[in-house]
Structures are given as C-alpha cells and as structure tokens.
C-alpha cells in the first residue's frame, strides 16, 4: 500500500480545518453570535470615530499596549503614543481625505478570548462620493487586520495592521 505524500496529507488536514471555511458561511464555533457581534461593534465604533476625527473615541477600545502598524510601515506601540500620532494625523490631514469605508470583512475566533477581524476598506479623497474605476473618488484600498482580545468581560483592540492593496500591473 502506497502512502500519500506528506504535502497531500497536510493539504487534506488544512482543508478539513475550521481555518479553511468562510466565516460568513459557517458559524464561529469558539464564540457565540453575541460575541461575534460585539467584536464587529468594537471595530465599527473605532472606524466611526476615526471618520469623525475623534481621537479619544477612536482609541477608547484599544488595549494599553496596542500595536498599530500603518501601510507606510510606521508602527506605534501603546495607546498613549498612538493618541499623539492620531492627533497629528487628524490635524495635518483634511477631514474629507480621511474617510474610511469598510467593504467585506471576515472574523475568525481564536479560542474564546481572542479573535482576528480582517476587513477591506477604502480611504476616499474628497467630500462628495463619486465613482471612479469602481471606487469612491479613486480612493486607495487597504486590508485592515484587527486582533481583538477579551478582558474583563469585553472585547478590546490589541493590534491593528493596515496593508495597501496593490493593483496588478497591466500586461504589456
């Protein structure tokens, strides 16, 4: 009897694992629907405050030792330092260019006290939304990845990582 190559065995295990399933198609077995909604609410509150330019509200659900990594590679550790960074950003950037609109998102629980939420969002440029190449005002698209942890009976944002979505180069 022939044995399956190790790569095929690994592939079969990964395909059967809960990590291979779409979060919207399958329930999140590690947390309840209420906990799932609570995670989305924490991230939504952060983004709403970010859009308003409200620094304090934008970081109210951050852990003290949060790590924020921007698409530029600039990283800030600790909430009090990020408050200063965000205040500078909001002061130097016109509000109309800071709008974040979230598209699709995916939540994956990692046990009962941690979750990872990944969302596609778009940074728009301009006060009035206008379609341009399927995007609002030709905005830049990003992946936002949030690591959330449950402490003291509620969810907190422990890390945010922003990655710009690069469009493939046109074929010559």
C-alpha positions in Angstrom: 0.0 0.0 0.0 1.4 3.4 -1.0 1.4 6.2 1.5 0.2 9.7 0.5 2.9 12.3 0.1 3.3 14.4 3.3 2.2 17.5 1.3 -1.1 15.9 0.3 -1.7 14.9 3.9 -1.0 18.4 5.1 -3.3 19.8 2.4 -6.1 17.5 3.4 -5.8 18.5 7.1 -5.8 22.2 6.3 -8.9 21.8 4.0 -10.7 20.0 6.8 -9.8 22.5 9.4 -12.0 25.3 10.6 -9.5 27.9 9.2 -10.3 26.9 5.7 -14.0 27.9 6.0 -15.5 31.3 5.2 -16.7 33.0 8.5 -19.9 34.1 6.8 -20.8 30.6 5.6 -20.0 28.8 8.9 -20.8 29.8 12.5 -17.8 30.8 14.6 -17.6 27.8 16.9 -15.3 29.4 19.5 -17.6 32.4 20.3 -21.4 33.0 20.4 -23.3 35.1 17.9 -23.5 37.9 20.6 -19.7 37.8 21.0 -19.3 37.9 17.2 -21.5 41.0 17.0 -19.6 42.6 19.9 -16.3 42.2 18.0 -17.7 43.8 14.9 -19.2 46.6 17.1 -15.8 47.4 18.7 -14.2 47.8 15.2 -17.2 49.7 13.8 -17.0 52.1 16.8 -13.3 52.7 16.1 -13.9 53.3 12.4 -16.8 55.7 13.0 -14.8 57.7 15.5 -11.8 57.7 13.1 -14.1 59.1 10.3 -15.3 61.8 12.7 -11.8 62.8 13.6 -12.5 62.0 17.3 -9.1 60.8 18.7 -10.3 59.8 22.1 -13.3 57.8 20.9 -11.1 56.1 18.2 -8.8 54.6 20.8 -11.2 54.0 23.7 -11.4 50.3 22.9 -7.6 49.9 22.5 -5.6 47.9 25.0 -2.9 50.0 26.8 -0.2 48.1 24.9 -1.9 48.2 21.5 0.3 47.9 18.4 -0.7 49.9 15.3 1.1 49.3 12.0 0.2 51.7 9.2 0.5 50.8 5.5 3.6 53.1 5.3 5.3 50.8 7.8 5.1 53.4 10.6 4.4 51.5 13.8 3.2 52.8 17.1 3.1 50.8 20.3 1.0 51.8 23.3 -2.3 53.7 23.3 -1.0 56.9 24.7 1.6 57.2 21.9 -1.0 56.4 19.3 -3.2 59.1 20.6 -0.4 61.6 19.8 0.2 60.1 16.4 -3.6 60.2 15.5 -4.0 63.8 16.8 -1.1 64.8 14.5 -2.6 62.9 11.6 -6.0 64.4 12.0 -4.5 67.9 12.4 -2.4 67.6 9.2 -4.9 65.9 7.0 -8.2 67.5 5.8 -11.2 65.6 7.1 -12.5 64.9 3.7 -9.5 62.8 2.8 -9.7 60.6 5.8 -13.0 58.8 5.2 -12.7 55.0 5.7 -15.5 53.0 4.1 -15.4 49.3 5.0 -16.4 46.7 2.5 -16.2 43.0 3.1 -14.9 41.6 6.4 -14.1 38.3 8.0 -14.0 37.4 11.7 -12.2 34.3 13.0 -12.2 33.4 16.6 -9.0 32.0 18.1 -10.3 30.3 21.2 -12.9 32.1 23.4 -10.7 35.1 24.3 -9.2 36.2 21.0 -10.4 37.0 17.5 -9.0 38.3 14.3 -11.1 40.5 12.1 -9.9 41.4 8.6 -11.7 44.0 6.5 -11.2 45.6 3.1 -11.6 49.3 3.4 -11.2 52.3 1.2 -9.7 55.6 2.0 -11.6 58.2 0.0 -10.4 61.5 -1.2 -12.9 64.3 -1.3 -16.1 65.4 0.3 -18.6 64.2 -2.3 -18.6 60.5 -3.1 -18.1 59.9 -6.9 -17.5 56.6 -8.6 -14.1 56.3 -10.4 -13.0 52.9 -11.6 -15.4 51.2 -9.2 -14.0 53.2 -6.2 -15.2 56.2 -4.3 -13.2 59.2 -5.7 -10.4 56.9 -6.8 -9.6 56.1 -3.2 -6.9 53.7 -2.0 -7.9 50.3 -0.8 -6.5 48.6 2.2 -6.8 45.5 4.2 -7.2 46.3 7.9 -6.5 43.4 10.3 -7.6 43.7 13.9 -6.5 41.4 16.7 -9.1 41.6 19.5 -8.8 40.2 23.0 -11.4 39.7 25.6 -10.5 41.0 29.0 -12.8 42.0 31.9 -15.8 40.7 30.1 -15.5 42.9 27.0 -13.6 43.0 23.7 -10.5 45.2 23.2 -8.4 46.0 20.1 -4.9 44.7 20.8 -3.4 45.3 17.3 -4.3 47.0 14.0 -2.3 46.3 10.8 -3.0 48.2 7.6 -1.8 46.9 4.3 -2.4 48.7 1.0 -4.0 46.6 -1.7 -1.8 46.9 -4.8 -3.5 46.5 -8.2 -1.7 44.1 -10.6 0.5 45.8 -13.2 -1.1 46.0 -16.7 0.3 43.5 -19.1 2.4 44.9 -21.9 
